[in-house]
Amino acid sequence: MNMTELFDSLERGLKQAVAHADNTKKARTKKIMITELPTYTAKDIKAFRQKVELTQSAFAELMGISVKTVEAWESGRNNPNGSASRLLQLIEANPEVFMDELTIDNEAILQ
């Protein structure tokens, strides 16, 4: 987006905000339903990690958590919190996207 397009977009947004504040235009709204927060067992978490072929250490790094946390989850001593459960939900739904976005292919590193 170039500077002119950016300015035009900001100007349109500002005009819409002013019109909404003046009650001359109704703001667009979008209603969504959020799925229930999933719960995962120790077996589930280990299966996710193994599905993406990562060690506990590598999985912890990708999740942004400590290895001790992964160990606790996989042993059943602890459970993922809300945001971690959502991330696990995304991994479960599409592990390929997770790996593509958060890793660098070894072949790409060697080139």
N, C-alpha and C positions, 0 to 999 in steps of 0.2 A: 504494500500500500504506500503510495507516494504521499508527500505532504499535503497536496491539494485534496486528495481523496480523504485523508485523515481529518483535515479541517472540515470538509463537507459533512463527514460522518458525525463529528463532534457537534457541529452547528445544528444538524438535524436533531440529534439527541437532546441538545439544550432546548431547542424550540419545543420539542415534545414534552420535556419536563416542565417548562414554563406553562404550556397549555394545560397540562394536567394540574399544576398548582393553582391555576386560575379557574379551574373547573370548566374549561372550554373544550376539553378533549379527555375522553376516558382512556386510561392506560390499558394496554394489552396485558392480559394475565394468562397464565398457563397453569392448569392444575395437574399435578402428578400424584400418583400413588407410589409410595416407597415400600419396597418389599420388606418383610420382617427380617430383623437382624438374625443371621444364621448362627447356629452353635455347632462347633466342631469337636469331635472326639480326638483323643491322642492318636488313634489309628488313622483318622481322616487326615490329620496334619502330616503324619509321616508319609501317607500315600501321596499327598500333593507334592511333597518335597521329592519323593522318589520318582514321581511322574515327570518332573522337570529335570530329573537326573542331577540333583545338587547334593553336596554334603551339607551337614547341619551348619557348618561355618559359612558356606557360600549362600545358603538359604537365609541365614540370619542377616548377612550383609545386604542382600537384595530387599529384605523386608524392613531393614533399618532398625533391627533389634539385636540383642546380644545372643551369643550362642547358648548361654545359660537359659534364656527365655525359650528358645527352640527346644532345648533338652527338657525343660519343665513341661512344655506343651505336649511333647511326644511321650513323656512318661506319665502324663495325666496329673501331675502335681499342680498345674496351673492351667488356665484357659485364656485364649485370646480375648482382648478387650474389644470394644465396638469397632474402632477403626481397623484394627488388625483382622477382625472377623470379616469386615467388608473387603479388605484386600484379599484375604483367602477366598472369599466368594468370587472375586474377579479371576483369581488364578484357576479356581475350579471351573469356571465358565469358559475360559479361553487361555490355557497355559501357553500356547504358542505366542500370543500377543504379549503376554507378560515377559517371556524370555526375549522376544525380539526387541522390545522397548528398553529393557533394563540390562542387557548384556551386549558384549562385543564379541562377534564370532572370532574364534581363534585363527581361522584362515585370514580374516581381514587384518588381524594384528601382525601376522607373519609377512604380509605383502609390503 
